Amino acid sequence: MKRFFNQVAAILLCATAFTVFSCEDDISDVGSGLIDNGSIADVTYVDVVSYNTNNDSIRSDEFVLQSASLGVFEEPVFGRTKAKFITQARLNQFNPNFGANAEMDSVILSIPVFYQNKEADIEIDTTYLYLGENETPTDTATIRISRTYKLDSIYGQTNATMNLQVREVAQYLYSMDSTYYSNPAIASCQGCPNINEIEVFPNVLGVTEIKNKITTHQVKKKNASGDAPPVAIQVKLDKDYFKQKFIDNQNSSDLNDNSAFIRNFFRGIELSVQENQGFIFNFNPTSPHFNLTMYYHYDNPEEGDDTHLDDTFALNFSSFWGGGYNVQLSQFEHANRSSQFVNAYTNPNTTTGDSRIYLAGMDGTKAVIKLNQEQLSEIRNNVLNNDWAIVGAELNLHIDDSYNLKTPPFLFAWNQYKDGNNWKNINFTDVSEFFNSYPLAVQFNPQYDYSDNPKTYTIRITDYVKSIVERNEVYEDGSVILSMGNFLLSPNNAYSTVVSDTNPFYNNRAFNPYRVVLHGNNSEEEDKKLRLKIYYTKK
């Protein structure tokens, strides 16, 4: 990630300012165009109150699923999370004619996965086919290339083996106008029918074993060109079921258009795992290689020719991010949560704050951070009367690494306040306006530095603080809401800008498996207590 400022040496001259600590410090990485490189800013701290809260469900449909998760993982603090995925399917062609005496040969579900693509991470094995003993291969010899890839975006017990299973959805999934959430037991809105409780048929259409590696096979002439096949999990489905469903019903009017097809004929599939321990991995539901292909043969219509002809019939799962219209959603089952985690969000100390903050992806856990308003008022007074200029403001969040959890790459936050009788949740202006470019010049929530491993995250809310102490804006009962994950980035701008400048719920929590425990404002470790750090200069 780019940095705006070079490191500046700190000058350790400290003084006391009102009720908070103040000292000179460097302002490296604070922001662009605030003050000249090499300048020195004073530092003051504002106390906060931080505690956990939890929503039972998060939005998890196609509008936020740039990626999707499958699998299960359990550890002692956050417990077990089990992820399943549901999608509609649509016809690629209407009014199929499978031909005379058609028989299904195989049905393959292809699930594209993320993988490590460095040359050293890919194992390649080449075998000659149809080669006689002592025969020297030529350039036209037939070869089979097997490529073994390591799964990327994998979290948990990565050496485990799981069984992925496929079932058919038993009810209509409506349209992309509907909003789906991650908890099947809770309706999307108060008084609404619970569309999140989705029925599936009990019979399993196919099962395949999932490990931390995947192997693809390609058969071709040695001298022939051609791309490697897509890296995808291949699930063999029940060919007899699909023959009965499709070939035997080729004259059904439900195969004439997708509207009837998704309502009455084939409503979609559910992907899940059997096990209660293993790992969670991400796959790509937006890829055109995410599909279901039926391979079949039928009688040659040429008179006197008793051979068979081969053909395919495919269903697509293309959805919002792939330019399609299929409804997709992820759902999560949570169990065996530790008492300290549950107590953190069911019995938070909203008055003086808690010692720890618990954040997890794939659920609604969040932290509420309230800034000390009296201390902000004193800073406002210094801005008005003592020529202070705010040049930076940040929350430094320290990891409690005693739990040995895999370190998440990002945390993010948003602004919550009361607007009349309603609560408003909106992105901080610092995300897009104040520092102009995201994420190529990340300043608001920089990615965790794995090389230095500082055990610390930073959330920069400079413009937010300036709006309070310099522009006198008021956020009634305002809070900084901290969550696991990051903003969704727009593919239309090469993933260099956020999808929404204002809406914080366009985020990746629905496919983010990470968990973290942070020190709160009431931590017993003084140097790790959560506070707001403010940089200022005097005009």
TIDRENNU-963776 format. One record per residue (C-alpha): residue in one letter; x, y negated, z negated. Coordinates in steps of 0.2 Angstrom, whole numbers, padded with zeros to 4 digits, always signed. Layout:
AXYZ;...
END
This chain:
M+0000+0000+0000;K+0006-0018+0004;R+0009-0030-0010;F+0007-0048-0009;F+0021-0053-0021;N+0038-0048-0025;Q+0042-0043-0043;V+0045-0058-0053;A+0056-0057-0069;A+0045-0060-0085;I+0050-0073-0097;L+0047-0067-0114;L+0042-0083-0123;C+0027-0080-0133;A+0015-0091-0142;T-0003-0089-0150;A-0018-0096-0141;F-0035-0097-0151;T-0039-0079-0156;V-0030-0070-0142;F-0012-0066-0138;S-0003-0077-0125;C+0014-0076-0118;E+0023-0079-0101;D+0023-0065-0089;D+0026-0062-0071;I+0012-0063-0059;S+0017-0050-0046;D+0003-0042-0037;V-0010-0054-0044;G-0016-0061-0027;S-0012-0070-0011;G-0010-0088-0010;L-0013-0092-0028;I+0004-0099-0032;D+0021-0099-0024;N+0031-0083-0025;G+0043-0084-0040;S+0032-0095-0050;I+0029-0090-0068;A+0012-0089-0076;D+0006-0089-0094;V-0004-0074-0100;T-0018-0073-0112;Y-0030-0059-0117;V-0048-0058-0120;D-0056-0045-0131;V-0069-0033-0123;V-0081-0020-0129;S-0081-0004-0119;Y-0092+0011-0120;N-0100+0025-0110;T-0117+0027-0102;N-0124+0040-0090;N-0137+0042-0077;D-0144+0059-0074;S-0143+0058-0056;I-0134+0048-0042;R-0138+0045-0023;S-0131+0060-0014;D-0138+0060+0004;E-0131+0057+0021;F-0129+0039+0019;V-0115+0041+0006;L-0109+0058+0012;Q-0094+0054+0023;S-0087+0070+0015;A-0096+0083+0005;S-0091+0096-0008;L-0093+0114-0012;G-0088+0125-0026;V-0087+0126-0045;F-0074+0121-0058;E-0075+0121-0077;E-0063+0114-0090;P-0065+0110-0109;V-0069+0092-0109;F-0082+0088-0095;G-0088+0106-0093;R-0093+0115-0077;T-0099+0106-0061;K-0106+0117-0047;A-0109+0109-0030;K-0120+0115-0017;F-0124+0107+0000;I-0141+0106+0010;T-0143+0101+0028;Q-0156+0100+0041;A-0152+0108+0058;R-0157+0102+0076;L-0158+0110+0093;N-0145+0106+0106;Q-0157+0111+0119;F-0176+0113+0120;N-0187+0127+0128;P-0174+0141+0127;N-0175+0155+0139;F-0164+0169+0132;G-0167+0181+0147;A-0173+0198+0149;N-0169+0211+0135;A-0158+0198+0126;E-0149+0205+0111;M-0139+0195+0098;D-0121+0199+0097;S-0116+0187+0083;V-0120+0171+0074;I-0106+0160+0067;L-0108+0145+0055;S-0093+0134+0057;I-0088+0122+0042;P-0074+0110+0046;V-0062+0108+0031;F-0048+0095+0027;Y-0031+0103+0028;Q-0013+0098+0025;N-0006+0094+0043;K+0012+0093+0040;E+0022+0105+0051;A+0030+0113+0035;D+0013+0117+0028;I+0006+0127+0043;E+0011+0145+0045;I+0011+0151+0064;D+0011+0169+0069;T+0011+0174+0088;T+0007+0192+0093;Y+0007+0199+0111;L-0009+0208+0116;Y-0010+0222+0129;L+0009+0224+0130;G+0015+0241+0134;E+0029+0249+0125;N+0046+0242+0130;E+0037+0230+0142;T+0045+0213+0143;P+0032+0199+0141;T+0030+0186+0155;D+0023+0169+0155;T+0006+0175+0159;A+0006+0188+0145;T-0009+0186+0133;I-0005+0181+0116;R-0014+0178+0100;I-0009+0163+0089;S-0014+0164+0071;R-0012+0148+0061;T-0013+0147+0042;Y-0017+0130+0034;K-0017+0125+0016;L-0034+0117+0011;D-0033+0098+0006;S-0045+0089-0005;I-0046+0104-0017;Y-0048+0102-0036;G-0048+0115-0050;Q-0041+0133-0051;T-0034+0132-0033;N-0028+0150-0033;A-0045+0157-0037;T-0056+0166-0024;M-0075+0162-0022;N-0089+0168-0011;L-0098+0155-0001;Q-0116+0160+0003;V-0129+0154+0016;R-0147+0153+0013;E-0162+0146+0023;V-0171+0130+0017;A-0189+0134+0014;Q-0197+0117+0014;Y-0197+0102+0026;L-0183+0089+0021;Y-0192+0074+0028;S-0182+0061+0037;M-0167+0049+0034;D-0179+0036+0028;S-0180+0047+0012;T-0168+0045-0002;Y-0161+0060-0010;Y-0152+0062-0027;S-0140+0074-0035;N-0151+0081-0049;P-0164+0092-0042;A-0174+0091-0058;I-0177+0072-0057;A-0187+0063-0044;S-0180+0049-0034;C-0191+0036-0041;Q-0204+0034-0056;G-0220+0042-0051;C-0214+0049-0035;P-0216+0067-0029;N-0199+0076-0033;I-0192+0079-0016;N-0175+0083-0024;E-0182+0100-0030;I-0178+0109-0014;E-0184+0127-0011;V-0174+0140-0002;F-0178+0158+0003;P-0169+0170-0008;N-0161+0181+0005;V-0143+0177+0009;L-0140+0175+0028;G-0121+0177+0026;V-0106+0177+0014;T-0088+0174+0016;E-0073+0173+0005;I-0065+0156+0001;K-0047+0154-0004;N-0035+0139-0004;K-0029+0144+0014;I-0038+0146+0030;T-0032+0155+0046;T-0038+0152+0063;H-0035+0163+0079;Q-0032+0158+0097;V-0031+0170+0112;K-0023+0163+0128;K-0011+0166+0141;K+0007+0162+0136;N+0009+0148+0149;A-0008+0141+0147;S-0011+0124+0139;G-0025+0121+0126;D-0028+0113+0110;A-0028+0123+0094;P-0045+0128+0088;P-0054+0118+0074;V-0049+0121+0057;A-0065+0128+0050;I-0072+0141+0038;Q-0081+0154+0049;V-0096+0162+0041;K-0104+0177+0050;L-0123+0176+0048;D-0136+0190+0049;K-0138+0192+0068;D-0154+0203+0067;Y-0162+0189+0057;F-0158+0176+0070;K-0163+0188+0084;Q-0180+0190+0076;K-0181+0171+0072;F-0175+0164+0089;I-0175+0177+0103;D-0191+0186+0098;N-0200+0169+0097;Q-0192+0160+0112;N-0210+0155+0118;S-0214+0146+0102;S-0220+0128+0104;D-0209+0124+0089;L-0194+0126+0100;N-0200+0112+0112;D-0194+0097+0102;N-0184+0094+0086;S-0199+0086+0077;A-0208+0103+0076;F-0192+0113+0074;I-0187+0105+0058;R-0205+0105+0051;N-0211+0122+0055;F-0197+0133+0063;F-0180+0132+0055;R-0179+0118+0041;G-0160+0120+0037;I-0147+0129+0027;E-0140+0128+0009;L-0122+0132+0006;S-0117+0137-0012;V-0105+0148-0021;Q-0109+0163-0032;E-0095+0161-0045;N-0095+0150-0061;Q-0077+0146-0061;G-0065+0142-0047;F-0062+0126-0037;I-0071+0112-0028;F-0066+0108-0010;N-0071+0095+0002;F-0077+0098+0020;N-0082+0087+0034;P-0101+0086+0037;T-0099+0072+0050;S-0088+0083+0062;P-0096+0089+0078;H-0087+0106+0074;F-0100+0108+0060;N-0112+0119+0069;L-0121+0136+0070;T-0118+0146+0086;M-0128+0161+0092;Y-0119+0173+0104;Y-0130+0184+0114;H-0131+0194+0130;Y-0145+0198+0142;D-0149+0208+0158;N-0141+0201+0174;P-0156+0195+0185;E-0147+0200+0201;E-0156+0215+0208;G-0146+0231+0207;D-0134+0224+0195;D-0135+0232+0178;T-0122+0222+0169;H-0125+0210+0155;L-0122+0191+0155;D-0116+0182+0140;D-0122+0165+0133;T-0123+0155+0118;F-0137+0145+0109;A-0132+0132+0096;L-0139+0121+0082;N-0131+0105+0076;F-0130+0097+0059;S-0125+0080+0065;S-0131+0066+0053;F-0129+0048+0049;W-0110+0046+0050;G-0109+0057+0065;G-0122+0048+0075;G-0136+0061+0072;Y-0152+0062+0062;N-0151+0077+0051;V-0155+0075+0032;Q-0140+0080+0022;L-0138+0080+0003;S-0127+0087-0011;Q-0133+0093-0027;F-0124+0097-0043;E-0127+0108-0059;H-0118+0102-0075;A-0116+0114-0090;N-0105+0117-0105;R-0100+0099-0108;S-0090+0096-0124;S-0098+0088-0139;Q-0086+0073-0138;F-0090+0069-0120;V-0109+0071-0123;N-0108+0060-0139;A-0099+0047-0129;Y-0114+0043-0118;T-0128+0049-0129;N-0122+0039-0145;P-0111+0025-0139;N-0105+0011-0150;T-0112-0004-0141;T-0107-0016-0154;T-0089-0014-0157;G-0085-0001-0143;D-0078+0016-0142;S-0060+0023-0143;R-0062+0033-0126;I-0070+0031-0110;Y-0075+0047-0100;L-0077+0046-0081;A-0081+0060-0069;G-0086+0061-0051;M-0102+0070-0045;D-0112+0063-0059;G-0118+0046-0066;T-0105+0044-0080;K-0100+0025-0081;A-0092+0014-0093;V-0099-0003-0098;I-0086-0017-0102;K-0092-0033-0110;L-0081-0048-0111;N-0080-0058-0126;Q-0090-0074-0122;E-0083-0085-0136;Q-0065-0082-0130;L-0070-0085-0112;S-0078-0102-0118;E-0062-0107-0126;I-0053-0103-0109;R-0066-0114-0100;N-0062-0128-0113;N-0044-0126-0108;V-0048-0127-0090;L-0058-0143-0092;N-0047-0152-0105;N-0030-0144-0104;D-0027-0142-0085;W-0027-0123-0085;A-0029-0115-0068;I-0033-0097-0068;V-0022-0087-0056;G-0026-0069-0060;A-0037-0058-0071;E-0036-0039-0073;L-0041-0025-0083;N-0027-0012-0087;L-0035+0005-0091;H-0023+0018-0099;I-0025+0036-0096;D-0026+0048-0111;D-0015+0061-0103;S-0017+0074-0118;Y-0031+0082-0108;N-0020+0086-0093;L-0033+0082-0080;K-0028+0079-0062;T-0025+0061-0060;P-0038+0052-0048;P-0032+0041-0034;F-0045+0027-0038;L-0057+0020-0050;F-0069+0006-0045;A-0080-0007-0054;W-0095-0019-0050;N-0104-0033-0058;Q-0120-0030-0067;Y-0131-0044-0075;K-0149-0048-0078;D-0158-0058-0065;G-0175-0063-0072;N-0183-0047-0077;N-0172-0036-0066;W-0155-0029-0067;K-0143-0034-0053;N-0129-0023-0047;I-0117-0031-0035;N-0099-0030-0029;F-0087-0042-0036;T-0082-0056-0024;D-0064-0050-0027;V-0067-0035-0016;S-0069-0044+0000;E-0069-0063-0001;F-0055-0067-0013;F-0041-0056-0006;N-0048-0056+0012;S-0043-0038+0017;Y-0048-0021+0010;P-0040-0009+0008;L-0024-0013+0018;A-0020-0026+0006;V-0028-0018-0009;Q-0029-0030-0024;F-0046-0026-0032;N-0043-0008-0037;P-0026-0002-0030;Q-0023+0016-0028;Y-0014+0025-0042;D+0005+0025-0040;Y+0009+0043-0041;S+0027+0040-0038;D+0029+0029-0053;N+0015+0038-0063;P+0012+0023-0075;K-0003+0032-0083;T-0013+0015-0079;Y-0026+0009-0067;T-0029-0009-0063;I-0046-0018-0059;R-0043-0036-0054;I-0058-0048-0056;T-0049-0065-0054;D-0063-0073-0044;Y-0076-0067-0056;V-0067-0074-0071;K-0064-0091-0061;S-0082-0091-0057;I-0086-0091-0076;V-0073-0103-0083;E-0070-0114-0068;R-0086-0115-0059;N-0098-0112-0074;E-0108-0098-0066;V-0118-0088-0079;Y-0121-0069-0078;E-0135-0066-0091;D-0130-0051-0101;G-0116-0047-0089;S-0105-0032-0089;V-0091-0024-0079;I-0097-0007-0074;L-0082+0005-0072;S-0084+0022-0062;M-0074+0036-0055;G-0071+0035-0036;N-0070+0021-0023;F-0080+0011-0011;L-0085+0019+0006;L-0075+0012+0020;S-0082+0008+0037;P-0076+0019+0052;N-0082+0005+0063;N-0067-0005+0057;A-0054+0009+0056;Y-0058+0012+0038;S-0050-0005+0034;T-0066-0013+0026;V-0079-0008+0014;V-0096-0002+0021;S-0105-0015+0010;D-0098-0031+0003;T-0112-0032-0009;N-0119-0015-0013;P-0108-0005-0026;F-0118+0011-0023;Y-0110+0014-0006;N-0096+0024-0015;N-0089+0041-0015;R-0095+0048-0031;A-0105+0061-0023;F-0090+0070-0016;N-0077+0065-0029;P-0072+0080-0040;Y-0060+0070-0052;R-0062+0067-0070;V-0052+0056-0082;V-0052+0051-0100;L-0046+0033-0103;H-0042+0023-0119;G-0056+0011-0124;N-0055-0005-0133;N-0056+0004-0150;S-0041+0016-0146;E-0030+0020-0161;E-0015+0016-0150;E-0013-0003-0151;D-0003-0004-0135;K-0016+0005-0125;K-0032-0004-0131;L-0042-0010-0116;R-0042-0029-0115;L-0044-0042-0101;K-0028-0050-0096;I-0028-0067-0089;Y-0014-0076-0080;Y-0015-0095-0080;T-0004-0110-0075;K-0005-0128-0080;K-0008-0141-0067;
END
